[in-house]
């Protein structure tokens, strides 16, 4: 690598690092990243949903095989997050750090892959675009599985290209493919892509024993999930949630599964367009359409293998999206192919242009990158995205992710920092209670023992309450309760049962996030009125825009 090229690559990586790590913990924990992070802390398959129970609820005691995977996802991302939590402590920043680092690595892998299949200049364009593209930055800034699985897919692709040059890399290729499967099942299509490519262009590989050892390694690495599903089927009559949905198994314990299989293939096909519009800027989508057309013609006329491989990746992921519901965050998995296809189109057009046209094209490319940078920053780094959705920001993060959840979390971090609960709470689940008991024993004896109770309005958005309250209940042994259960206990046993307790009651303002359904009956309003009549003033938790979001009443009985 030339010094000038190395400098440009380092600059691209630095931009990628800044866009992914800057204010990483600013956005609230509002999506599935809560479910993943909550379980990763203790490597515990707890979903916290009545409509989606887990082996934790089914078996007493838990069989050993239930620790091989999770009821709805393979284990690798949970393992990685778990290790980060063990090493650096529990925080929103740490929960997202693995994704951010994976996103930076992906930028460099895109450079290496594009350089191999095209040339260095195309590689620089592709990696630069991936460094700033909104969808790439977004998926690297949330604690979802996609960022890590994308990195492993790219690693498998790069090692595939290396293996075509040096046979010893087939082992490493097999390991990377196996790890990608162990990260998320949406990596499955890559194996079919590789096999079809070999069948058409490199049939001699099928005579190479190293290739088969690499394939064997795929299944060896993925074997914990295979064993988990076989024993799951033996003991329950069904596979894990994703495979159960795929094979049409009706599992009463997983009512949420209906959303995964609802809609016809045609409906799902039609949903791909809106998902792409939510993920990518209109300029990117326009260039992608042109790039796909160009690549198809390049392959048909010139038999360009690189173009064929890229189109094959897109084709199989299109099939995957038709099979599953193409949610916007699932579609993020194709962004590496998108940036490489666009980079190829841009560089071929630039090289074919006359001198005068190159000046115009250079200006157009600069404007495109400036626009994409603005689109990305307005999507990911601003507290409130401004302008028009899909034109000035991506709907991957609609308008804002600031509803005071993180500030409420920080409030409790400060309030409970030096406290360990004087009592160990119980959930009614023997497996979970044993886990909580063991966690309580590990709490530092240097912390002051205190009677603390967190009470909250059951209508608050259930995903945020998992992070705010269930996490503290399970991992910090802090008693928590719905306000209705708390009131019921007071009525039955009197106030003495909570004597000496510091009690925090949390409810929201009209600006807070609430449950999607309001069917739950609650005495929250009546209870809050009683507190106000007693002269108890709440502490207001504001968003970064200074909008009141939560009210915290602190009192004793």
C-alpha positions in Angstrom: 0.0 0.0 0.0 1.4 3.4 -1.0 1.9 6.1 1.6 -0.8 8.3 0.0 -3.2 5.4 -0.1 -2.4 4.4 3.5 -3.1 8.0 4.6 -6.5 8.1 2.8 -7.4 4.7 4.3 -6.4 5.8 7.8 -8.5 9.0 7.3 -11.5 6.9 6.2 -11.1 4.7 9.3 -10.9 7.7 11.6 -14.1 9.2 10.1 -15.8 5.8 10.6 -14.6 5.7 14.3 -15.8 9.2 15.0 -19.3 8.6 13.4 -19.7 5.4 15.3 -18.3 6.3 18.7 -19.3 9.9 19.1 -22.0 10.2 21.8 -22.6 6.5 21.4 -24.8 6.3 24.5 -26.9 9.3 23.7 -29.9 7.6 22.0 -32.3 5.8 24.4 -32.5 2.1 24.6 -35.8 1.6 22.8 -35.5 -1.3 20.4 -34.6 -5.0 20.4 -31.2 -4.0 21.6 -32.7 -4.0 25.1 -33.7 -7.6 24.8 -30.3 -8.6 23.6 -28.3 -6.5 26.1 -30.5 -7.6 29.0 -29.8 -11.2 28.3 -26.1 -10.7 27.5 -25.3 -9.3 30.9 -25.7 -12.6 32.6 -25.9 -14.9 29.5 -29.5 -15.6 30.7 -32.3 -16.5 28.3 -34.8 -14.1 29.9 -37.1 -12.3 27.5 -39.5 -10.5 29.9 -42.5 -11.1 27.7 -45.7 -12.9 28.7 -46.3 -13.8 25.0 -42.8 -15.2 24.5 -41.6 -17.5 27.3 -38.2 -19.3 27.3 -36.7 -22.5 28.6 -36.1 -20.6 31.8 -39.9 -20.9 32.3 -40.3 -24.5 31.1 -37.7 -26.6 32.9 -36.8 -27.0 36.6 -33.9 -27.3 36.9 -32.6 -26.0 33.6 -31.0 -28.8 31.5 -27.4 -28.2 30.5 -28.2 -28.1 26.8 -30.3 -24.9 27.3 -27.1 -23.0 27.8 -25.8 -23.9 24.3 -28.0 -21.3 22.6 -31.0 -19.0 23.1 -34.7 -19.7 22.3 -34.8 -17.2 19.5 -31.3 -16.5 18.3 -27.9 -18.3 18.1 -25.4 -17.4 20.9 -22.4 -15.6 19.5 -23.5 -12.0 19.8 -24.7 -12.7 23.3 -21.3 -14.1 24.2 -19.4 -11.1 22.8 -21.6 -8.7 24.6 -21.4 -10.7 27.8 -17.6 -10.6 27.6 -17.6 -6.8 27.1 -19.9 -6.4 30.1 -17.6 -8.6 32.2 -14.5 -6.6 31.2 -15.8 -3.1 31.2 -19.0 -3.1 33.3 -22.7 -2.6 32.5 -23.6 0.6 30.6 -25.3 1.7 27.5 -22.0 2.6 25.9 -20.5 -0.8 26.5 -23.7 -2.6 25.3 -23.2 -0.8 21.9 -19.4 -0.9 21.8 -19.1 -4.3 20.1 -21.4 -3.2 17.3 -19.5 0.1 16.8 -16.1 -1.7 16.6 -17.6 -4.3 14.2 -18.8 -1.4 12.1 -15.3 0.1 11.9 -13.8 -3.3 11.0 -16.5 -3.7 8.2 -15.3 -0.4 6.6 -11.8 -1.8 6.3 -13.0 -5.2 5.1 -15.0 -3.5 2.4 -11.8 -1.7 1.3 -9.9 -5.1 1.2 -12.7 -6.9 -0.7 -13.3 -4.1 -3.3 -9.5 -3.8 -3.9 -9.4 -7.5 -4.6 -12.4 -7.8 -6.9 -11.9 -4.4 -8.7 -9.0 -1.9 -7.9 -7.6 0.4 -5.3 -9.5 3.5 -6.3 -12.8 1.7 -6.4 -11.9 0.3 -2.9 -11.3 3.8 -1.6 -14.7 5.0 -2.9 -16.5 2.0 -1.5 -14.9 2.2 2.0 -15.4 6.0 2.2 -19.0 5.6 1.3 -19.5 2.8 3.9 -17.8 5.0 6.5 -20.4 7.8 6.2 -23.5 6.1 4.9 -26.5 6.6 7.3 -27.5 2.9 7.3 -23.9 1.8 8.0 -23.5 4.2 10.8 -26.9 3.5 12.3 -26.5 -0.2 12.5 -23.1 0.2 14.1 -24.5 2.5 16.9 -27.1 0.1 18.2 -26.7 -3.1 20.2 -28.4 -5.2 17.6 -27.0 -8.3 16.0 -26.7 -7.0 12.4 -23.4 -5.1 12.8 -21.5 -8.1 14.0 -23.1 -10.5 11.5 -22.3 -8.1 8.6 -18.6 -8.0 9.8 -18.5 -11.8 9.8 -20.1 -12.0 6.4 -17.5 -9.6 5.0 -14.7 -11.6 6.7 -16.0 -14.8 5.2 -16.2 -13.1 1.8 -12.6 -11.8 2.0 -11.3 -15.2 3.1 -13.2 -16.8 0.3 -11.3 -14.6 -2.2 -8.1 -15.4 -0.4 -8.9 -19.1 -0.5 -9.3 -18.9 -4.3 -5.7 -17.8 -4.4 -4.2 -19.9 -1.6 -5.8 -23.2 -0.6 -4.8 -22.9 3.1 -7.4 -20.2 3.6 -10.3 -22.6 3.1 -10.0 -23.5 6.8 -10.3 -19.8 7.8 -13.1 -19.3 5.4 -15.0 -22.2 7.0 -14.4 -20.8 10.4 -15.7 -17.3 9.4 -18.9 -18.8 7.8 -19.5 -20.9 10.9 -19.1 -17.8 13.1 -21.5 -15.8 10.9 -24.1 -18.6 11.3 -23.5 -18.5 15.0 -24.1 -14.8 15.1 -27.5 -14.7 13.3 -29.4 -17.0 10.9 -29.6 -14.2 8.3 -26.0 -15.2 7.3 -27.3 -18.5 5.8 -27.6 -17.2 2.2 -23.8 -16.5 1.9 -23.0 -20.2 1.8 -25.3 -20.7 -1.1 -23.7 -17.8 -2.9 -20.2 -19.2 -2.4 -21.2 -22.6 -3.6 -23.0 -21.4 -6.7 -20.0 -19.2 -7.6 -17.7 -22.2 -7.3 -20.0 -24.4 -9.3 -19.9 -21.9 -12.2 -16.4 -20.6 -12.1 -14.2 -22.8 -9.9 -15.4 -26.4 -10.1 -11.9 -27.7 -9.4 -12.3 -26.5 -5.8 -14.7 -29.4 -5.3 -11.8 -31.8 -5.7 -9.8 -30.1 -3.0 -10.0 -31.8 0.4 -9.2 -28.5 2.2 -12.5 -27.1 0.9 -14.4 -29.9 2.5 -12.5 -29.5 5.8 -13.6 -25.9 5.6 -17.2 -26.9 5.1 -16.9 -29.4 8.0 -15.6 -26.5 10.2 -18.8 -24.5 9.4 -20.9 -27.2 10.9 -18.6 -27.9 13.8 -18.7 -24.3 14.9 -22.5 -24.2 14.3 -23.0 -27.5 16.1 -24.0 -26.0 19.5 -27.1 -24.6 17.8 -27.8 -27.9 16.0 -27.6 -29.8 19.3 -29.7 -27.2 21.0 -32.4 -27.5 18.4 -32.4 -31.3 18.3 -32.8 -31.4 22.1 -35.3 -28.6 22.0 -37.4 -30.7 19.6 -37.0 -33.8 21.7 -38.2 -32.1 24.8 -40.8 -29.8 23.5 -41.8 -31.0 20.0 -40.5 -27.8 18.3 -37.3 -26.0 17.4 -36.2 -22.6 18.5 -38.4 -19.6 17.6 -36.8 -18.8 14.3 -36.7 -22.3 12.9 -40.2 -23.0 14.3 -41.4 -20.0 12.3 -39.6 -21.1 9.2 -41.1 -24.7 9.4 -44.5 -23.5 10.3 -44.6 -25.0 13.8 -47.4 -23.6 16.0 -46.0 -22.9 19.4 -48.5 -21.7 22.0 -45.8 -20.2 24.2 -44.6 -17.9 21.4 -47.6 -15.8 20.4 -45.2 -13.2 19.0 -44.2 -15.7 16.3 -47.3 -14.8 14.3 -45.7 -11.5 13.2 -42.7 -13.4 11.7 -44.9 -15.6 9.4 -47.7 -13.2 8.7 -48.3 -12.0 5.1 -47.9 -13.6 1.8 -44.6 -13.8 -0.2 -46.0 -11.1 -2.5 -46.8 -8.9 0.5 -43.2 -9.3 1.7 -41.8 -8.6 -1.7 -43.8 -5.4 -1.8 -42.5 -4.4 1.6 -38.9 -4.5 0.4 -39.3 -1.2 -1.4 -40.5 0.8 1.6 -37.8 -0.8 3.7 -35.1 0.3 1.3 -36.6 3.8 1.2 -36.5 3.9 5.0 -32.8 2.8 5.0 -31.1 4.6 2.2 -31.2 8.1 0.8 -33.1 8.6 -2.5 -29.7 9.4 -4.2 -28.2 6.1 -3.0 -31.3 4.2 -4.2 -31.1 5.8 -7.6 -27.4 5.0 -7.9 -28.1 1.4 -6.7 -30.7 0.8 -9.4 -28.2 2.1 -12.1 -25.4 0.1 -10.5 -27.4 -3.1 -10.6 -28.4 -2.6 -14.2 -24.8 -1.9 -15.1 -23.5 -5.0 -13.2 -26.0 -7.3 -14.8 -25.0 -6.0 -18.3 -21.3 -6.3 -17.3 -21.8 -9.9 -16.3 -23.9 -10.8 -19.4 -21.5 -9.1 -21.9 -18.1 -9.4 -20.3 -18.7 -12.3 -17.9 -17.3 -10.2 -15.1 -17.1 -12.5 -12.1 -17.1 -9.7 -9.5 -20.3 -8.3 -10.9 -21.9 -11.8 -10.8 -20.9 -12.3 -7.2 -22.4 -9.0 -6.1 -25.6 -9.6 -8.0 -25.8 -13.1 -6.5 -25.5 -11.7 -3.0 -28.3 -9.3 -3.6 -30.5 -11.9 -5.3 -30.3 -14.4 -2.4 -30.9 -11.6 0.2 -33.9 -10.6 -1.8 -35.2 -14.2 -1.5 -34.5 -14.0 2.2 -36.5 -10.8 2.6 -39.4 -12.5 0.8 -39.2 -15.4 3.2 -39.1 -13.2 6.3 -40.7 -9.9 7.0 -38.2 -7.3 5.5 -38.0 -5.0 8.5 -35.8 -1.9 7.8 -33.1 -3.1 10.2 -32.9 -6.5 8.5 -32.4 -4.8 5.1 -29.3 -3.1 6.6 -27.4 -6.4 5.9 -27.1 -5.6 2.2 -25.4 -2.2 2.6 -21.8 -3.6 1.9 -23.0 -4.8 -1.5 -24.8 -1.5 -2.1 -21.6 0.6 -1.5 -19.4 -1.7 -3.6 -21.9 -1.7 -6.5 -22.2 2.1 -6.4 -18.4 2.5 -6.2 -17.9 0.3 -9.2 -20.5 2.3 -11.2 -18.9 5.7 -10.2 -15.3 4.6 -11.0 -16.2 3.0 -14.4 -18.2 6.2 -15.3 -15.3 8.4 -14.2 -12.6 6.5 -16.0 -14.7 6.5 -19.2 -15.4 10.2 -19.1 -13.5 12.9 -21.1 -11.4 15.4 -19.3 -14.1 18.1 -19.1 -16.7 15.6 -18.0 -14.4 14.3 -15.3 -14.4 17.8 -13.7 -18.2 17.7 -13.7 -18.2 14.1 -12.3 -15.8 15.0 -9.6 -18.0 17.8 -8.5 -21.0 15.5 -8.5 -19.2 12.9 -6.5 -18.1 15.5 -3.9 -21.7 16.8 -3.6 -23.0 13.2 -3.3 -20.6 12.5 -0.4 -21.4 15.8 1.3 -25.1 15.0 1.0 -24.6 11.4 2.4 -22.6 12.8 5.2 -25.3 15.3 6.1 -28.0 12.6 5.7 -26.0 10.4 8.1 -25.3 13.0 10.8 -28.9 14.2 10.7 -30.0 10.6 11.1 -27.6 9.4 13.8 -25.9 12.2 15.7 -28.5 15.0 16.1 -30.9 14.9 19.1 -33.7 15.7 16.7 -33.6 15.0 13.0 -34.8 18.0 10.9 -36.2 18.3 7.4 -38.1 15.7 5.4 -38.0 12.0 6.3 -36.2 9.8 3.6 -34.8 13.0 2.1 -32.8 14.6 4.9 -32.7 11.7 7.3 -33.4 8.0 7.4 -36.4 6.5 9.1 -34.2 3.9 10.7 -34.3 6.3 13.6 -37.6 8.3 13.2 -37.0 11.9 14.1 -35.4 11.3 17.5 -34.4 8.6 20.0 -34.5 10.9 23.0 -37.4 10.2 25.4 -35.6 10.6 28.7 -35.0 6.9 29.2 -31.2 7.1 29.4 -31.5 10.1 31.7 -33.8 8.2 34.0 -31.4 5.3 33.9 -28.6 7.7 34.9 -30.7 9.1 37.7 -31.1 5.6 39.2 -27.4 4.9 38.6 -26.5 7.8 40.8 -29.2 7.1 43.4 -28.3 3.4 43.8 -24.6 3.6 43.1 -23.3 2.7 46.6 -26.3 0.6 47.7 -27.0 -3.1 47.8 -30.4 -4.3 48.6 -31.0 -5.5 52.1 -33.5 -8.1 50.7 -33.3 -10.4 47.8 -36.4 -10.1 45.6 -38.2 -13.2 44.2 -39.9 -13.5 40.9 -41.9 -16.7 41.3 -39.6 -18.5 38.8 -37.3 -20.9 40.7 -34.6 -20.7 38.0 -34.6 -17.0 37.9 -34.7 -16.7 41.7 -31.7 -18.9 42.0 -29.9 -16.7 39.5 -30.9 -13.5 41.4 -29.7 -15.1 44.6 -26.3 -15.9 43.2 -26.0 -12.4 41.7 -26.8 -10.9 45.1 -23.9 -12.8 46.7 -21.5 -11.3 44.2 -22.5 -7.7 45.0 -19.6 -5.9 46.8 -19.8 -5.9 50.6 -18.4 -2.4 50.5 -21.8 -1.1 49.4 -24.2 0.0 52.1 -27.1 -2.3 52.8 -30.4 -0.5 52.3 -34.1 -1.2 51.8 -35.0 0.0 48.4 -38.1 -0.5 46.2 -38.7 0.7 42.7 -42.4 1.0 41.8 -43.6 2.0 38.3 -46.6 2.6 36.2 -47.4 -0.5 34.1 -48.4 1.6 31.1 -44.9 2.8 30.6 -43.3 1.5 27.3 -42.5 -2.1 28.1 -39.1 -2.2 26.3 -37.7 0.7 28.3 -39.0 -0.7 31.6 -37.1 -3.9 30.9 -33.8 -1.9 30.8 -34.8 0.4 33.7 -36.4 -2.0 36.1 -36.1 -5.7 35.1 -32.4 -5.3 34.7 -32.0 -3.9 38.2 -34.3 -6.6 39.6 -32.4 -9.5 38.0 -28.8 -8.3 38.1 -28.7 -5.9 41.1 -31.3 -7.7 43.2 -33.3 -4.5 43.6 -37.0 -5.2 44.3 -39.3 -3.7 41.7 -43.1 -3.8 41.3 -46.0 -2.5 39.3 -47.8 0.1 41.2 -51.0 -2.0 41.3 -49.1 -4.9 42.9 -47.6 -2.5 45.4 -51.0 -1.0 46.3 -52.5 -4.5 46.7 -49.8 -5.5 49.0 -50.3 -2.4 51.1 -54.0 -3.1 51.3 -53.4 -6.7 52.4 -50.5 -6.3 54.8 -50.4 -2.7 55.8 -47.6 -0.1 55.6 -45.4 -1.9 58.1 -44.3 -4.4 55.4 -42.3 -1.5 53.8 -41.1 0.1 56.9 -37.6 1.7 56.5 -37.8 1.4 52.7 -36.8 4.2 50.4 -39.5 3.9 47.7 -39.3 5.4 44.2 -42.5 5.7 42.2 -41.9 6.3 38.5 -44.5 7.4 36.0 -44.4 9.4 32.8 -45.6 12.7 31.5 -47.8 13.1 28.4 -44.5 13.3 26.4 -43.2 9.9 27.6 -43.3 6.7 25.6 -46.2 4.5 26.6 -47.3 0.9 25.8 -48.6 0.3 22.3 -51.8 -1.1 23.9 -53.7 0.5 26.8 -55.8 -2.5 27.7 -54.1 -2.8 31.1 -56.2 -1.5 34.0 -54.1 0.4 36.5 -54.5 2.5 39.7 -51.5 4.6 38.7 -53.4 7.9 38.4 -55.1 7.4 41.8 -51.8 6.5 43.5 -50.1 9.5 42.0 -52.9 11.8 43.3 -52.5 10.4 46.8 -48.8 11.2 46.7 -49.4 14.7 45.5 -52.0 15.3 48.3 -49.4 14.1 50.8 -47.2 17.0 49.6 -44.7 14.7 47.9 -43.1 16.6 45.0 -41.7 14.6 42.0 -38.3 15.0 40.5 -38.8 15.7 36.8 -36.6 13.9 34.3 -36.1 15.9 31.2 -35.0 14.9 27.7 -32.0 16.6 26.1 -34.4 19.0 24.5 -35.6 20.0 28.0 -39.0 18.3 27.5 -40.4 16.7 30.7 -40.6 13.0 30.3 -40.7 11.2 33.6 -41.8 12.0 37.2 -40.0 10.2 40.1 -41.6 10.4 43.5 -39.3 9.4 46.3 -40.9 8.7 49.7 -41.0 6.4 52.7 -43.9 4.9 54.6 
